[in-house]
Amino acid sequence: EAGIEHFGRGVEDSVDAVIAVTEPSLESINLAEKIKDLSSGTGARFAGVVLNKVGSERIYEKMKEELEKRRLPLLGKIPFNEGIVEACLKGQPLELVYTGDEARKIVEKLQTDLTRLPQNFA
């Protein structure tokens, strides 16, 4: 779920890893950094960041650069899809926009990336 309000409620004690999903904004990257800091004070390990709604390679590179400056690991990216925005506005299921194949590729890549992380990552 969005935000940092779950830290301090004990939720972080029930997870193996914390993944921050950010939008293309400095505010989101700042929040990811705060999530990493909050994770380090708990039993939860910070796995890294998934960039969401990435509209272009130029935006991706800028976001990646910001993450590197802050030493936030990049786990993957999800491209911007106008169809998803439209479906959400209409209350339609996302399956109408993202074919199983597209969504599966994104999830499989993230799973692969996560399984490559060492057990003691932080």
N, C-alpha and C positions, 0 to 999 in steps of 0.2 A: 504494500500500500504506500501511498505517497507520504512524503514528509518524514520527520524525525520523532513524531510524538509517540511512537511505539517503544523507543528506548526509555528505560526506566519503568516500564510496565512488566518487565520480566520476559517479554517476547524474545529478546535477544538470547536468553538462556536456553531456548528451545530450538535454536537453529544451528546448523553446522557452519553456515557462511552467510554473509550479508553482501548483496549485490545492489549497487545504486544504479537505477535507470534514469538517465538524464535527458532532458530536452536540449536543443541547441541554444543555450543561453548561459551567460556567466553566472547568473543566479543558481541555475541547476548544478553547475560545476562547483560552485561554492558550497551548495548543499551536500554534494557528494563528498567533498572534503570534510565537512562536518560529520557526516555519517561515518566516514573512516575513523575520525577522531573518537567519536562515541563508541564505535565498535571496539577500539583498542582498550577501552576501559571496562569491557565486559568479557564474557567467555566467548562471544561470537567473533569469528574471523572475518575480516573484510576481504572479499574475493576480488572486487574491482568494479568497473563501470561498464554498463552497456549504454551506448549512445542511441537514443531513440529519435525518430522523426528527422533523420539526417537527409537534407534536401539536395545536397550536391557534394562533390568530391572536395571542393574548396572549403565548404563548411566543415566537412569531416576532418580535413587537415588542421583547420583552426582549433577545433575542439580537441583533437588529438594532441596538439601542441600545448594547450592549456592543461590537459591531464598530465602530460609529461612534466611540465613545470612543477606541478604539485605532487608528483610521484604517485599518481593514481593509476593503477593498472587498467588497461583497456581490454575488456573481454570480447567485445564485438559491437556491431552496429545494426540498427534496424532502419531501413530507408523510409523516408516520408512517403506516404501514400494518400493522395487526396481522396481516394475512394473510401478509406477508413474514416476520415473526417466526415464525409457525407453520410456514411452509414451510421455513425454515432449520432449525428444530428437528426437522423430519421428514426433512430431507435432500432435499426436493422442489425441482425447478427453479423459479426465480422466474417463469418464463413462465406458470405456472399461476395466479399471483397478479396480476401486472401484465400487463394486456393490452398488446399491441403499441402500441395507440393511446395509452395513458397514458404508457408509458415513452418513446415517440417524442416526445410533447409536451414532456416534461421535458428530454430531450436536445436537441431542436430549440431550445428557449428558451435553454439554456446555450450552444449553438453560436452562436446569434444574438448573445447578450450578449458572447461572447468575440470574435466578428468585429468588434464595435464598438470594441474596445479599441485605443488608438493603438499603433503599433509600438514606441514607447519607454516603454510603461507600466512601472511598478516599484512 
